Amino acid sequence: MVDFLDRRTEDFVNYWISTYYVYSEEYALRRHVEGFLDAQHRETTFLFRKALQYFGKNEGVPHLEEIGQDRHDMQTPFDDAYTNLSTFFTALMEFLMIHHENRTLNCSQAKLFKALLEIRKMEAASGLSLITGYYSQTEEINI
């Protein structure tokens, strides 16, 4: 699964950006900033490659505390930052299911389900890291 995703990193990142991210508040606020989308694409690619290194280890994606801090500093609303993280993992599951249905991902349903469960575990751990980072810049948590 990791090899499959590693070979298709660009396709996945483009899928998430075009399917979800371009509809976010963060994108709407910064879409006219020169180079912003390219920077977002690079950051997402970096994080995705890090996620692949931790796939199957029951851990969150590293650097998400820093991303949370960055989004706080950028004044991205918390709910939008969290939604972007959630849609990243949703897109990843969709991406695998699409390729499985199209038979470009050759694995059993059991292996696919195991991968989807692992993605869900990574999402939960990553969400906690994002929250910790976002709110490390403030004394108050309003979720």
N, CA, C and O atoms as a GROMACS GRO file, in nm:
protein
  572
    1MET      N    1   0.082  -0.120   0.000
    1MET     CA    2   0.000   0.000   0.000
    1MET      C    3   0.087   0.126   0.000
    1MET      O    4   0.061   0.221  -0.074
    2VAL      N    5   0.190   0.125   0.084
    2VAL     CA    6   0.279   0.241   0.093
    2VAL      C    7   0.349   0.265  -0.040
    2VAL      O    8   0.360   0.379  -0.085
    3ASP      N    9   0.397   0.157  -0.104
    3ASP     CA   10   0.462   0.173  -0.234
    3ASP      C   11   0.366   0.231  -0.338
    3ASP      O   12   0.402   0.319  -0.416
    4PHE      N   13   0.244   0.181  -0.338
    4PHE     CA   14   0.142   0.231  -0.431
    4PHE      C   15   0.122   0.381  -0.411
    4PHE      O   16   0.122   0.458  -0.507
    5LEU      N   17   0.104   0.422  -0.285
    5LEU     CA   18   0.080   0.564  -0.255
    5LEU      C   19   0.204   0.649  -0.282
    5LEU      O   20   0.193   0.763  -0.329
    6ASP      N   21   0.320   0.595  -0.254
    6ASP     CA   22   0.443   0.670  -0.280
    6ASP      C   23   0.457   0.701  -0.429
    6ASP      O   24   0.496   0.812  -0.466
    7ARG      N   25   0.425   0.605  -0.513
    7ARG     CA   26   0.434   0.626  -0.658
    7ARG      C   27   0.328   0.724  -0.708
    7ARG      O   28   0.343   0.780  -0.817
    8ARG      N   29   0.224   0.744  -0.632
    8ARG     CA   30   0.114   0.830  -0.676
    8ARG      C   31   0.095   0.953  -0.586
    8ARG      O   32  -0.014   1.007  -0.576
    9THR      N   33   0.202   0.994  -0.523
    9THR     CA   34   0.194   1.109  -0.433
    9THR      C   35   0.138   1.233  -0.503
    9THR      O   36   0.046   1.297  -0.452
   10GLU      N   37   0.192   1.266  -0.618
   10GLU     CA   38   0.145   1.386  -0.690
   10GLU      C   39  -0.003   1.375  -0.725
   10GLU      O   40  -0.078   1.471  -0.710
   11ASP      N   41  -0.044   1.257  -0.772
   11ASP     CA   42  -0.186   1.237  -0.805
   11ASP      C   43  -0.274   1.255  -0.683
   11ASP      O   44  -0.379   1.319  -0.691
   12PHE      N   45  -0.230   1.200  -0.569
   12PHE     CA   46  -0.311   1.213  -0.449
   12PHE      C   47  -0.319   1.359  -0.404
   12PHE      O   48  -0.428   1.409  -0.376
   13VAL      N   49  -0.205   1.427  -0.397
   13VAL     CA   50  -0.206   1.566  -0.351
   13VAL      C   51  -0.293   1.651  -0.442
   13VAL      O   52  -0.370   1.734  -0.394
   14ASN      N   53  -0.281   1.632  -0.572
   14ASN     CA   54  -0.366   1.706  -0.665
   14ASN      C   55  -0.514   1.673  -0.645
   14ASN      O   56  -0.599   1.761  -0.655
   15TYR      N   57  -0.544   1.546  -0.614
   15TYR     CA   58  -0.682   1.506  -0.588
   15TYR      C   59  -0.735   1.580  -0.465
   15TYR      O   60  -0.844   1.637  -0.471
   16TRP      N   61  -0.660   1.580  -0.355
   16TRP     CA   62  -0.707   1.647  -0.233
   16TRP      C   63  -0.726   1.797  -0.257
   16TRP      O   64  -0.828   1.855  -0.219
   17ILE      N   65  -0.628   1.859  -0.320
   17ILE     CA   66  -0.637   2.005  -0.341
   17ILE      C   67  -0.758   2.039  -0.428
   17ILE      O   68  -0.834   2.129  -0.394
   18SER      N   69  -0.775   1.967  -0.538
   18SER     CA   70  -0.883   2.002  -0.631
   18SER      C   71  -1.021   1.958  -0.580
   18SER      O   72  -1.122   2.019  -0.616
   19THR      N   73  -1.027   1.855  -0.499
   19THR     CA   74  -1.156   1.804  -0.452
   19THR      C   75  -1.201   1.872  -0.323
   19THR      O   76  -1.321   1.889  -0.301
   20TYR      N   77  -1.108   1.911  -0.238
   20TYR     CA   78  -1.142   1.965  -0.107
   20TYR      C   79  -1.080   2.101  -0.077
   20TYR      O   80  -1.152   2.196  -0.045
   21TYR      N   81  -0.949   2.111  -0.088
   21TYR     CA   82  -0.881   2.229  -0.036
   21TYR      C   83  -0.926   2.358  -0.102
   21TYR      O   84  -0.940   2.460  -0.035
   22VAL      N   85  -0.951   2.356  -0.233
   22VAL     CA   86  -0.990   2.480  -0.301
   22VAL      C   87  -1.125   2.533  -0.255
   22VAL      O   88  -1.165   2.643  -0.292
   23TYR      N   89  -1.196   2.455  -0.175
   23TYR     CA   90  -1.325   2.499  -0.120
   23TYR      C   91  -1.314   2.542   0.027
   23TYR      O   92  -1.415   2.569   0.091
   24SER      N   93  -1.193   2.548   0.078
   24SER     CA   94  -1.173   2.584   0.219
   24SER      C   95  -1.167   2.735   0.237
   24SER      O   96  -1.142   2.810   0.143
   25GLU      N   97  -1.192   2.776   0.361
   25GLU     CA   98  -1.179   2.918   0.396
   25GLU      C   99  -1.035   2.966   0.380
   25GLU      O  100  -1.010   3.076   0.331
   26GLU      N  101  -0.942   2.881   0.421
   26GLU     CA  102  -0.801   2.916   0.412
   26GLU      C  103  -0.764   2.949   0.267
   26GLU      O  104  -0.697   3.050   0.241
   27TYR      N  105  -0.806   2.866   0.176
   27TYR     CA  106  -0.777   2.891   0.035
   27TYR      C  107  -0.846   3.019  -0.012
   27TYR      O  108  -0.785   3.101  -0.080
   28ALA      N  109  -0.973   3.038   0.025
   28ALA     CA  110  -1.046   3.157  -0.017
   28ALA      C  111  -0.978   3.285   0.032
   28ALA      O  112  -0.975   3.385  -0.039
   29LEU      N  113  -0.923   3.279   0.153
   29LEU     CA  114  -0.856   3.397   0.210
   29LEU      C  115  -0.722   3.428   0.143
   29LEU      O  116  -0.679   3.543   0.142
   30ARG      N  117  -0.657   3.325   0.088
   30ARG     CA  118  -0.520   3.344   0.040
   30ARG      C  119  -0.499   3.310  -0.107
   30ARG      O  120  -0.386   3.311  -0.155
   31ARG      N  121  -0.606   3.281  -0.178
   31ARG     CA  122  -0.591   3.236  -0.317
   31ARG      C  123  -0.527   3.339  -0.408
   31ARG      O  124  -0.470   3.303  -0.511
   32HIS      N  125  -0.534   3.465  -0.373
   32HIS     CA  126  -0.475   3.570  -0.456
   32HIS      C  127  -0.331   3.602  -0.417
   32HIS      O  128  -0.266   3.685  -0.482
   33VAL      N  129  -0.281   3.538  -0.314
   33VAL     CA  130  -0.143   3.558  -0.271
   33VAL      C  131  -0.053   3.479  -0.366
   33VAL      O  132  -0.066   3.357  -0.379
   34GLU      N  133   0.036   3.550  -0.431
   34GLU     CA  134   0.122   3.485  -0.530
   34GLU      C  135   0.203   3.372  -0.466
   34GLU      O  136   0.270   3.391  -0.364
   35GLY      N  137   0.196   3.256  -0.526
   35GLY     CA  138   0.273   3.141  -0.480
   35GLY      C  139   0.210   3.062  -0.367
   35GLY      O  140   0.265   2.960  -0.326
   36PHE      N  141   0.095   3.107  -0.316
   36PHE     CA  142   0.036   3.039  -0.201
   36PHE      C  143  -0.002   2.895  -0.233
   36PHE      O  144   0.031   2.804  -0.156
   37LEU      N  145  -0.071   2.872  -0.344
   37LEU     CA  146  -0.115   2.736  -0.375
   37LEU      C  147   0.005   2.645  -0.401
   37LEU      O  148   0.002   2.528  -0.363
   38ASP      N  149   0.108   2.697  -0.464
   38ASP     CA  150   0.229   2.617  -0.484
   38ASP      C  151   0.292   2.579  -0.349
   38ASP      O  152   0.337   2.466  -0.330
   39ALA      N  153   0.296   2.675  -0.258
   39ALA     CA  154   0.350   2.647  -0.124
   39ALA      C  155   0.265   2.543  -0.052
   39ALA      O  156   0.318   2.455   0.016
   40GLN      N  157   0.134   2.554  -0.065
   40GLN     CA  158   0.044   2.457  -0.003
   40GLN      C  159   0.067   2.318  -0.063
   40GLN      O  160   0.066   2.218   0.008
   41HIS      N  161   0.087   2.313  -0.193
   41HIS     CA  162   0.111   2.186  -0.261
   41HIS      C  163   0.242   2.123  -0.209
   41HIS      O  164   0.246   2.003  -0.182
   42ARG      N  165   0.346   2.203  -0.195
   42ARG     CA  166   0.475   2.152  -0.144
   42ARG      C  167   0.460   2.103   0.000
   42ARG      O  168   0.511   1.996   0.036
   43GLU      N  169   0.391   2.181   0.083
   43GLU     CA  170   0.372   2.142   0.222
   43GLU      C  171   0.292   2.011   0.231
   43GLU      O  172   0.328   1.922   0.308
   44THR      N  173   0.187   2.001   0.154
   44THR     CA  174   0.104   1.880   0.156
   44THR      C  175   0.183   1.759   0.107
   44THR      O  176   0.171   1.651   0.163
   45THR      N  177   0.262   1.777   0.004
   45THR     CA  178   0.345   1.668  -0.048
   45THR      C  179   0.444   1.622   0.059
   45THR      O  180   0.463   1.502   0.080
   46PHE      N  181   0.508   1.717   0.126
   46PHE     CA  182   0.602   1.685   0.234
   46PHE      C  183   0.532   1.606   0.344
   46PHE      O  184   0.583   1.503   0.389
   47LEU      N  185   0.416   1.655   0.388
   47LEU     CA  186   0.342   1.588   0.496
   47LEU      C  187   0.294   1.450   0.454
   47LEU      O  188   0.294   1.356   0.534
   48PHE      N  189   0.253   1.436   0.329
   48PHE     CA  190   0.206   1.307   0.282
   48PHE      C  191   0.320   1.206   0.281
   48PHE      O  192   0.302   1.091   0.322
   49ARG      N  193   0.436   1.248   0.236
   49ARG     CA  194   0.552   1.157   0.237
   49ARG      C  195   0.590   1.120   0.380
   49ARG      O  196   0.630   1.006   0.405
   50LYS      N  197   0.578   1.214   0.474
   50LYS     CA  198   0.603   1.182   0.616
   50LYS      C  199   0.498   1.083   0.666
   50LYS      O  200   0.531   0.989   0.739
   51ALA      N  201   0.373   1.103   0.628
   51ALA     CA  202   0.266   1.012   0.670
   51ALA      C  203   0.296   0.870   0.622
   51ALA      O  204   0.272   0.774   0.695
   52LEU      N  205   0.346   0.857   0.501
   52LEU     CA  206   0.377   0.725   0.448
   52LEU      C  207   0.486   0.656   0.531
   52LEU      O  208   0.484   0.533   0.546
   53GLN      N  209   0.580   0.734   0.585
   53GLN     CA  210   0.686   0.676   0.669
   53GLN      C  211   0.629   0.621   0.800
   53GLN      O  212   0.688   0.530   0.859
   54TYR      N  213   0.517   0.675   0.845
   54TYR     CA  214   0.457   0.634   0.972
   54TYR      C  215   0.338   0.541   0.954
   54TYR      O  216   0.274   0.502   1.052
   55PHE      N  217   0.308   0.506   0.831
   55PHE     CA  218   0.195   0.419   0.802
   55PHE      C  219   0.215   0.284   0.871
   55PHE      O  220   0.319   0.220   0.856
   56GLY      N  221   0.117   0.242   0.948
   56GLY     CA  222   0.123   0.114   1.017
   56GLY      C  223   0.188   0.120   1.154
   56GLY      O  224   0.206   0.016   1.217
   57LYS      N  225   0.225   0.238   1.201
   57LYS     CA  226   0.294   0.250   1.329
   57LYS      C  227   0.203   0.305   1.439
   57LYS      O  228   0.248   0.330   1.550
   58ASN      N  229   0.074   0.323   1.408
   58ASN     CA  230  -0.023   0.375   1.504
   58ASN      C  231   0.020   0.509   1.564
   58ASN      O  232   0.006   0.532   1.685
   59GLU      N  233   0.073   0.595   1.481
   59GLU     CA  234   0.115   0.728   1.524
   59GLU      C  235   0.057   0.831   1.428
   59GLU      O  236   0.016   0.799   1.316
   60GLY      N  237   0.054   0.954   1.474
   60GLY     CA  238   0.011   1.062   1.389
   60GLY      C  239   0.123   1.104   1.296
   60GLY      O  240   0.237   1.060   1.307
   61VAL      N  241   0.089   1.190   1.205
   61VAL     CA  242   0.186   1.244   1.110
   61VAL      C  243   0.271   1.348   1.184
   61VAL      O  244   0.216   1.439   1.246
   62PRO      N  245   0.404   1.335   1.177
   62PRO     CA  246   0.488   1.435   1.244
   62PRO      C  247   0.471   1.573   1.181
   62PRO      O  248   0.427   1.585   1.067
   63HIS      N  249   0.506   1.674   1.255
   63HIS     CA  250   0.504   1.814   1.212
   63HIS      C  251   0.366   1.878   1.219
   63HIS      O  252   0.351   1.995   1.184
   64LEU      N  253   0.264   1.805   1.263
   64LEU     CA  254   0.132   1.865   1.265
   64LEU      C  255   0.114   1.965   1.379
   64LEU      O  256   0.029   2.053   1.370
   65GLU      N  257   0.192   1.952   1.486
   65GLU     CA  258   0.187   2.058   1.587
   65GLU      C  259   0.234   2.189   1.526
   65GLU      O  260   0.175   2.294   1.548
   66GLU      N  261   0.342   2.182   1.447
   66GLU     CA  262   0.394   2.302   1.381
   66GLU      C  263   0.293   2.357   1.280
   66GLU      O  264   0.278   2.478   1.266
   67ILE      N  265   0.225   2.267   1.210
   67ILE     CA  266   0.123   2.311   1.114
   67ILE      C  267   0.010   2.380   1.190
   67ILE      O  268  -0.041   2.483   1.146
   68GLY      N  269  -0.030   2.325   1.304
   68GLY     CA  270  -0.132   2.389   1.386
   68GLY      C  271  -0.090   2.527   1.431
   68GLY      O  272  -0.170   2.621   1.425
   69GLN      N  273   0.035   2.541   1.476
   69GLN     CA  274   0.086   2.672   1.515
   69GLN      C  275   0.085   2.768   1.397
   69GLN      O  276   0.046   2.884   1.411
   70ASP      N  277   0.127   2.718   1.282
   70ASP     CA  278   0.131   2.801   1.161
   70ASP      C  279  -0.009   2.848   1.122
   70ASP      O  280  -0.028   2.964   1.087
   71ARG      N  281  -0.105   2.757   1.130
   71ARG     CA  282  -0.242   2.795   1.092
   71ARG      C  283  -0.299   2.896   1.190
   71ARG      O  284  -0.375   2.985   1.151
   72HIS      N  285  -0.265   2.883   1.317
   72HIS     CA  286  -0.307   2.983   1.415
   72HIS      C  287  -0.246   3.118   1.379
   72HIS      O  288  -0.316   3.220   1.378
   73ASP      N  289  -0.116   3.119   1.350
   73ASP     CA  290  -0.048   3.244   1.315
   73ASP      C  291  -0.103   3.306   1.186
   73ASP      O  292  -0.106   3.428   1.172
   74MET      N  293  -0.147   3.220   1.093
   74MET     CA  294  -0.204   3.267   0.966
   74MET      C  295  -0.348   3.314   0.983
   74MET      O  296  -0.409   3.365   0.889
   75GLN      N  297  -0.401   3.297   1.104
   75GLN     CA  298  -0.539   3.331   1.138
   75GLN      C  299  -0.641   3.248   1.058
   75GLN      O  300  -0.750   3.294   1.027
   76THR      N  301  -0.601   3.126   1.027
   76THR     CA  302  -0.697   3.032   0.970
   76THR      C  303  -0.789   2.991   1.084
   76THR      O  304  -0.741   2.949   1.190
   77PRO      N  305  -0.920   3.001   1.067
   77PRO     CA  306  -1.010   2.959   1.173
   77PRO      C  307  -0.984   2.812   1.210
   77PRO      O  308  -0.957   2.729   1.123
   78PHE      N  309  -0.992   2.782   1.339
   78PHE     CA  310  -0.962   2.646   1.383
   78PHE      C  311  -1.047   2.543   1.311
   78PHE      O  312  -0.995   2.440   1.267
   79ASP      N  313  -1.177   2.569   1.299
   79ASP     CA  314  -1.262   2.468   1.236
   79ASP      C  315  -1.220   2.440   1.092
   79ASP      O  316  -1.233   2.327   1.046
   80ASP      N  317  -1.171   2.541   1.022
   80ASP     CA  318  -1.125   2.520   0.885
   80ASP      C  319  -0.994   2.441   0.883
   80ASP      O  320  -0.976   2.354   0.798
   81ALA      N  321  -0.904   2.472   0.974
   81ALA     CA  322  -0.778   2.398   0.982
   81ALA      C  323  -0.804   2.251   1.011
   81ALA      O  324  -0.743   2.162   0.952
   82TYR      N  325  -0.896   2.225   1.104
   82TYR     CA  326  -0.929   2.087   1.139
   82TYR      C  327  -1.002   2.017   1.024
   82TYR      O  328  -0.976   1.900   0.996
   83THR      N  329  -1.091   2.089   0.958
   83THR     CA  330  -1.162   2.032   0.844
   83THR      C  331  -1.064   1.998   0.732
   83THR      O  332  -1.078   1.894   0.667
   84ASN      N  333  -0.965   2.083   0.709
   84ASN     CA  334  -0.865   2.054   0.606
   84ASN      C  335  -0.789   1.925   0.638
   84ASN      O  336  -0.762   1.845   0.548
   85LEU      N  337  -0.755   1.906   0.764
   85LEU     CA  338  -0.688   1.782   0.804
   85LEU      C  339  -0.781   1.662   0.782
   85LEU      O  340  -0.738   1.560   0.728
   86SER      N  341  -0.905   1.676   0.822
   86SER     CA  342  -1.001   1.568   0.807
   86SER      C  343  -1.023   1.532   0.660
   86SER      O  344  -1.028   1.415   0.624
   87THR      N  345  -1.038   1.634   0.576
   87THR     CA  346  -1.061   1.606   0.434
   87THR      C  347  -0.937   1.545   0.368
   87THR      O  348  -0.949   1.472   0.270
   88PHE      N  349  -0.820   1.576   0.421
   88PHE     CA  350  -0.697   1.513   0.371
   88PHE      C  351  -0.707   1.361   0.386
   88PHE      O  352  -0.680   1.286   0.293
   89PHE      N  353  -0.746   1.317   0.505
   89PHE     CA  354  -0.757   1.173   0.530
   89PHE      C  355  -0.878   1.112   0.458
   89PHE      O  356  -0.872   0.998   0.414
   90THR      N  357  -0.986   1.187   0.447
   90THR     CA  358  -1.102   1.141   0.369
   90THR      C  359  -1.061   1.120   0.224
   90THR      O  360  -1.094   1.018   0.163
   91ALA      N  361  -0.990   1.217   0.169
   91ALA     CA  362  -0.944   1.208   0.030
   91ALA      C  363  -0.851   1.088   0.012
   91ALA      O  364  -0.855   1.022  -0.092
   92LEU      N  365  -0.768   1.061   0.111
   92LEU     CA  366  -0.677   0.948   0.102
   92LEU      C  367  -0.756   0.816   0.095
   92LEU      O  368  -0.724   0.728   0.016
   93MET      N  369  -0.858   0.804   0.178
   93MET     CA  370  -0.940   0.684   0.174
   93MET      C  371  -1.015   0.674   0.041
   93MET      O  372  -1.022   0.566  -0.018
   94GLU      N  373  -1.071   0.785  -0.005
   94GLU     CA  374  -1.139   0.786  -0.134
   94GLU      C  375  -1.044   0.747  -0.247
   94GLU      O  376  -1.079   0.668  -0.335
   95PHE      N  377  -0.924   0.803  -0.244
   95PHE     CA  378  -0.823   0.776  -0.347
   95PHE      C  379  -0.795   0.626  -0.355
   95PHE      O  380  -0.789   0.570  -0.464
   96LEU      N  381  -0.778   0.561  -0.241
   96LEU     CA  382  -0.753   0.417  -0.240
   96LEU      C  383  -0.874   0.339  -0.290
   96LEU      O  384  -0.860   0.243  -0.366
   97MET      N  385  -0.993   0.379  -0.248
   97MET     CA  386  -1.113   0.308  -0.292
   97MET      C  387  -1.136   0.324  -0.442
   97MET      O  388  -1.175   0.228  -0.509
   98ILE      N  389  -1.112   0.442  -0.495
   98ILE     CA  390  -1.125   0.465  -0.640
   98ILE      C  391  -1.030   0.374  -0.716
   98ILE      O  392  -1.068   0.309  -0.813
   99HIS      N  393  -0.905   0.370  -0.671
   99HIS     CA  394  -0.807   0.286  -0.740
   99HIS      C  395  -0.838   0.138  -0.724
   99HIS      O  396  -0.814   0.058  -0.814
  100HIS      N  397  -0.892   0.100  -0.609
  100HIS     CA  398  -0.931  -0.040  -0.589
  100HIS      C  399  -1.046  -0.076  -0.683
  100HIS      O  400  -1.044  -0.182  -0.746
  101GLU      N  401  -1.146   0.011  -0.692
  101GLU     CA  402  -1.260  -0.014  -0.781
  101GLU      C  403  -1.217  -0.018  -0.927
  101GLU      O  404  -1.270  -0.098  -1.006
  102ASN      N  405  -1.122   0.068  -0.963
  102ASN     CA  406  -1.073   0.072  -1.102
  102ASN      C  407  -0.968  -0.036  -1.130
  102ASN      O  408  -0.918  -0.048  -1.242
  103ARG      N  409  -0.936  -0.113  -1.028
  103ARG     CA  410  -0.839  -0.222  -1.036
  103ARG      C  411  -0.698  -0.174  -1.070
  103ARG      O  412  -0.618  -0.248  -1.128
  104THR      N  413  -0.667  -0.051  -1.034
  104THR     CA  414  -0.529  -0.002  -1.047
  104THR      C  415  -0.454  -0.021  -0.917
  104THR      O  416  -0.332  -0.002  -0.911
  105LEU      N  417  -0.526  -0.058  -0.812
  105LEU     CA  418  -0.468  -0.099  -0.685
  105LEU      C  419  -0.504  -0.246  -0.666
  105LEU      O  420  -0.619  -0.279  -0.638
  106ASN      N  421  -0.407  -0.331  -0.682
  106ASN     CA  422  -0.431  -0.475  -0.673
  106ASN      C  423  -0.403  -0.522  -0.532
  106ASN      O  424  -0.289  -0.548  -0.493
  107CYS      N  425  -0.510  -0.534  -0.456
  107CYS     CA  426  -0.501  -0.589  -0.321
  107CYS      C  427  -0.637  -0.644  -0.286
  107CYS      O  428  -0.738  -0.611  -0.348
  108SER      N  429  -0.639  -0.728  -0.186
  108SER     CA  430  -0.766  -0.786  -0.141
  108SER      C  431  -0.848  -0.680  -0.068
  108SER      O  432  -0.795  -0.577  -0.024
  109GLN      N  433  -0.978  -0.706  -0.055
  109GLN     CA  434  -1.061  -0.616   0.024
  109GLN      C  435  -1.013  -0.611   0.168
  109GLN      O  436  -1.018  -0.506   0.231
  110ALA      N  437  -0.967  -0.722   0.219
  110ALA     CA  438  -0.918  -0.726   0.358
  110ALA      C  439  -0.800  -0.632   0.374
  110ALA      O  440  -0.793  -0.559   0.473
  111LYS      N  441  -0.708  -0.632   0.280
  111LYS     CA  442  -0.592  -0.541   0.288
  111LYS      C  443  -0.636  -0.396   0.274
  111LYS      O  444  -0.583  -0.307   0.341
  112LEU      N  445  -0.732  -0.371   0.187
  112LEU     CA  446  -0.784  -0.236   0.171
  112LEU      C  447  -0.849  -0.190   0.301
  112LEU      O  448  -0.824  -0.078   0.346
  113PHE      N  449  -0.932  -0.273   0.361
  113PHE     CA  450  -0.998  -0.237   0.487
  113PHE      C  451  -0.896  -0.213   0.598
  113PHE      O  452  -0.912  -0.121   0.679
  114LYS      N  453  -0.794  -0.295   0.602
  114LYS     CA  454  -0.688  -0.276   0.702
  114LYS      C  455  -0.619  -0.141   0.682
  114LYS      O  456  -0.589  -0.071   0.779
  115ALA      N  457  -0.593  -0.105   0.557
  115ALA     CA  458  -0.531   0.024   0.528
  115ALA      C  459  -0.623   0.140   0.566
  115ALA      O  460  -0.577   0.240   0.619
  116LEU      N  461  -0.753   0.126   0.538
  116LEU     CA  462  -0.849   0.231   0.574
  116LEU      C  463  -0.856   0.250   0.725
  116LEU      O  464  -0.866   0.362   0.773
  117LEU      N  465  -0.850   0.140   0.799
  117LEU     CA  466  -0.849   0.149   0.944
  117LEU      C  467  -0.722   0.219   0.993
  117LEU      O  468  -0.727   0.301   1.084
  118GLU      N  469  -0.610   0.186   0.932
  118GLU     CA  470  -0.484   0.251   0.969
  118GLU      C  471  -0.489   0.401   0.940
  118GLU      O  472  -0.440   0.482   1.020
  119ILE      N  473  -0.547   0.438   0.829
  119ILE     CA  474  -0.561   0.581   0.794
  119ILE      C  475  -0.646   0.651   0.900
  119ILE      O  476  -0.615   0.762   0.941
  120ARG      N  477  -0.752   0.586   0.943
  120ARG     CA  478  -0.839   0.645   1.046
  120ARG      C  479  -0.765   0.665   1.178
  120ARG      O  480  -0.783   0.767   1.245
  121LYS      N  481  -0.681   0.567   1.215
  121LYS     CA  482  -0.601   0.580   1.336
  121LYS      C  483  -0.501   0.696   1.323
  121LYS      O  484  -0.481   0.772   1.418
  122MET      N  485  -0.439   0.708   1.207
  122MET     CA  486  -0.346   0.819   1.185
  122MET      C  487  -0.418   0.953   1.193
  122MET      O  488  -0.365   1.050   1.246
  123GLU      N  489  -0.540   0.957   1.139
  123GLU     CA  490  -0.618   1.081   1.143
  123GLU      C  491  -0.646   1.123   1.288
  123GLU      O  492  -0.632   1.240   1.323
  124ALA      N  493  -0.686   1.028   1.370
  124ALA     CA  494  -0.717   1.060   1.509
  124ALA      C  495  -0.594   1.114   1.582
  124ALA      O  496  -0.603   1.215   1.651
  125ALA      N  497  -0.481   1.047   1.567
  125ALA     CA  498  -0.358   1.092   1.633
  125ALA      C  499  -0.311   1.226   1.577
  125ALA      O  500  -0.263   1.311   1.651
  126SER      N  501  -0.326   1.243   1.447
  126SER     CA  502  -0.284   1.368   1.383
  126SER      C  503  -0.371   1.484   1.427
  126SER      O  504  -0.323   1.596   1.444
  127GLY      N  505  -0.500   1.457   1.444
  127GLY     CA  506  -0.591   1.562   1.489
  127GLY      C  507  -0.551   1.616   1.625
  127GLY      O  508  -0.555   1.737   1.648
  128LEU      N  509  -0.512   1.528   1.714
  128LEU     CA  510  -0.467   1.572   1.846
  128LEU      C  511  -0.342   1.660   1.836
  128LEU      O  512  -0.329   1.759   1.908
  129SER      N  513  -0.251   1.624   1.747
  129SER     CA  514  -0.130   1.705   1.729
  129SER      C  515  -0.164   1.843   1.672
  129SER      O  516  -0.108   1.943   1.716
  130LEU      N  517  -0.255   1.847   1.576
  130LEU     CA  518  -0.296   1.975   1.517
  130LEU      C  519  -0.360   2.064   1.623
  130LEU      O  520  -0.330   2.183   1.632
  131ILE      N  521  -0.449   2.007   1.704
  131ILE     CA  522  -0.515   2.082   1.811
  131ILE      C  523  -0.412   2.136   1.910
  131ILE      O  524  -0.416   2.253   1.947
  132THR      N  525  -0.320   2.051   1.952
  132THR     CA  526  -0.216   2.092   2.046
  132THR      C  527  -0.136   2.208   1.991
  132THR      O  528  -0.110   2.306   2.062
  133GLY      N  529  -0.096   2.198   1.866
  133GLY     CA  530  -0.017   2.305   1.805
  133GLY      C  531  -0.096   2.433   1.789
  133GLY      O  532  -0.046   2.542   1.818
  134TYR      N  533  -0.219   2.422   1.743
  134TYR     CA  534  -0.302   2.540   1.719
  134TYR      C  535  -0.325   2.617   1.847
  134TYR      O  536  -0.315   2.740   1.850
  135TYR      N  537  -0.357   2.544   1.953
  135TYR     CA  538  -0.390   2.611   2.077
  135TYR      C  539  -0.271   2.633   2.170
  135TYR      O  540  -0.288   2.686   2.280
  136SER      N  541  -0.153   2.594   2.128
  136SER     CA  542  -0.034   2.625   2.210
  136SER      C  543  -0.005   2.774   2.204
  136SER      O  544   0.073   2.826   2.285
  137GLN      N  545  -0.067   2.844   2.109
  137GLN     CA  546  -0.044   2.986   2.092
  137GLN      C  547  -0.143   3.070   2.173
  137GLN      O  548  -0.134   3.193   2.174
  138THR      N  549  -0.235   3.005   2.241
  138THR     CA  550  -0.337   3.077   2.315
  138THR      C  551  -0.366   3.007   2.446
  138THR      O  552  -0.331   2.890   2.462
  139GLU      N  553  -0.427   3.074   2.537
  139GLU     CA  554  -0.461   3.015   2.666
  139GLU      C  555  -0.600   2.953   2.666
  139GLU      O  556  -0.634   2.877   2.756
  140GLU      N  557  -0.678   2.984   2.566
  140GLU     CA  558  -0.818   2.942   2.566
  140GLU      C  559  -0.844   2.845   2.450
  140GLU      O  560  -0.794   2.864   2.340
  141ILE      N  561  -0.922   2.741   2.477
  141ILE     CA  562  -0.960   2.646   2.374
  141ILE      C  563  -1.110   2.659   2.354
  141ILE      O  564  -1.189   2.636   2.446
  142ASN      N  565  -1.150   2.695   2.233
  142ASN     CA  566  -1.291   2.705   2.196
  142ASN      C  567  -1.318   2.609   2.082
  142ASN      O  568  -1.306   2.646   1.965
  143ILE      N  569  -1.354   2.489   2.115
  143ILE     CA  570  -1.382   2.390   2.009
  143ILE      C  571  -1.531   2.375   1.993
  143ILE      O  572  -1.576   2.296   1.910
   0.00000   0.00000   0.00000
